[in-house]
């Protein structure tokens, strides 16, 4: 493969842009250092569950009174009852954080942050080996680029687990490139820590009638179900969906207000929430989510030349649609968009996008997704993070345009 060269001026501009975003992130981390010591990050949620695990109170997982008591013990004297953060993840994930429960909050936070950085390095190395045109980039440059992506920075700062989800998607994509659908689905099962960002993707594969993929994912859910049962017992594990549904109807607006949800649901609430009732909004959201899934499926099924490029774009489109469809989402969940971004950049550098207009549509949203001040303004100044869904929709449209073109680069054959 001939690796195209990047003009030095472009390299300098890109390096300056990434360095600028990284410097902003360092500044933010410095400003909130005292809040980290006060146990303000979201990591408090996982650490509190780890402490509950160590105290033998597993029957009180998903009990808000117990969560409030434990979180107050950890974060006192700065903690207020209104600041309780409910644990909304599957039961089995508690086992991932359980070893940290014997440490102090700062020790556990530091260790988890280090693990997140290790996962990020693995993602960078996998990116580098997956996309040959980007292989000349030094691994340190990859790490800088990923750290300059505000959602990934926020994941590390808050002590969240979204980088694990990104890793699951990368491994699944690499398996699918080898035409190993079953393995791809099993790898995706690693992302069940956030089922709302996995199940829409599986649904798209199901309506594409990729039954080996669906079977592989079904198998991947078995260990998750067994571990959940071992953690809380079958009764406790089966009560999880009911708890989430109850939380949605009692405290959802306090956990993540709709104006901070950067997907179709958050956008609909902003545009139509003032004149549509809750039930109508849910119905409209579900309808649009289904339409998006069918759209992603049709774009994937309609490609004529089944090359690596088209697999990349179709997979990336399905990931973006999954993000748009998810019911709960916050800005750190955008971390998974690093994969479709790299896909588009790789295709652009190889000049294999079908036309200049489709390349433009694919590339225009990328700097906006990397523009940290945009997230900060929409979040802290205007309280309208849901408008980032517009950028996502534009990104999805750009990839769809590239897939709709008849001019595709020939490559390795893959199954539809």
Secondary structure, 3 states (H helix, E strand, C coil): CCCCCCCHHHHHHHHHHHHHHHHHHHHHHHHCHHHHHCCCCCHHHHHHHHHHHHCCCHHHCCCHHHHHHHHHHHHCCCCCHHHCCCCCCCHHHHHHHHHHHHCCHHHHHHHHHHHHHHHHHHHHHHHHHHCHHHCCCCHHHHHHHHHCCHHHHHHHHHCCCHHHHHHHHHHHHHHHHCCCHHHHHHHHHHHHHHHHHCHHHHHHHHHCCCHHHHHHHHHHHHHHHHHHHHHHHHHHHHCHHHHHHHHHHHCHHHHCCHHHCCCHHHHHHHHHCCCCCHHHHHHHHHHHHHHHHHHHHHHHHHCCCCCHHHHHHHHHHHHHHHHHHCCCCCHHHHHHHHHHHHHHHHHHHCCCCCCHHHHHHHHHHHHHHHCHHHHHHHHHHCCCHHHHHHHHHHHHHHHHHHHHCCCCCCCCCCCC
